[in-house]
Amino acid sequence: MRRPQDCRDSRRIDDIRHYDDFSPLTIDQIQGLVESIQDAFGNDFSRAIFTNHLLALLEDVPGYETGDVPATLIESAWVAYSQSASPSK
C-alpha cells in the first residue's frame, strides 16, 4: 500500500523544498539578475515595468518559479537597478 507521504519518483513529500527553504540570493546574484534585465531590455524602466521583467526572469529560478518573490528581493533588485541606471555611475 502506498503511503501518502511518498511520491511516484521515490522522493518523499517532506523532501520537497519550498521557496522559503532556499537560501536568499546574494548581492552578486541580484546584480546578475539586474544586468540580465539591462542587457535584454534596456535601462530606462519605471519600477512597475522593471518588477515585471524581474518576475518573468525569476520564473526560471528554483524557489521563485511560483511567483512568490519576497518584497525584500524586489526592493534590493530595484535599488541595484536604479543605482546602475543613474547617470552618476
N, C-alpha and C positions, 0 to 999 in steps of 0.2 A: 504494500500500500504506500502511496506517495504521501510524504509529509508536506504540509502547506509551506514550510519554510524552505523547501528545495525548489530550485529552478530546473528547467529542462537541460540547460547546458552545464549542469553539475555545480554551479555556484549556489550558494545559499543566499536567500533574500537578505539576510543580515550582512552579507559581504558587499552588497551593492552600495556604492558611495554616492551620497547626496551632495548637492552643490556646496553645502556648508561644511562638508568633510574635507574639501580640498584646501590646500594652503592658499592664502591670498596671493595675488600676483605681486611680484616685486616691482620696484620702481623702474628697473630696466625693462621688464616685461610690459609695463604700462606704456613706457616711452616707445617701445617697439610697436605696440598697437597704434599709438598716435602717429608714428612715422608711416605705418602702413596706410592709415587713412589719408595722410597728407600725400603720399605717393600715388594712391589710387584716385583720390577725389579732389585734392587741392587743399588750400589753406584758408579759405575765406567763408567759414560757416557760422551760422548762429548756433547757439548752444543746442537747440532742439534738433537741428539737422545733423550736427556733429554726434549727438546722442544716438540718433537713428543709425548713422553709419557705424558707430561703436557697437551697438546692439547686434547689427547684422554681422559684423565681423566676429563677435563673441559666440555666435550660433555654432561655430565650429570648434570652440574651445571646451574641452571636457569640464563639466561642472557649471558651465554658464549657458549651455545649449537650450535650456528650458526658458530662458528669458528672465530668470530670477537673478538679476545682477544687483549686487549691493550698491546703494546710493553713494557710498564712500568710494567705490571703484569709478563710478561715473564722474564724480567730483574730481578725483585725482587725475583722471584722464583729461577732463576739461581744463584743469589748471595747466597741465603739461602742454596741451594743445594751444591754449591761449598764450602761454609764455613763448612757445616756439613760433607762433604765428605773428607775434608782436614785432613791429619794426625795430625795436631797440635791441633785438638779438642779432 
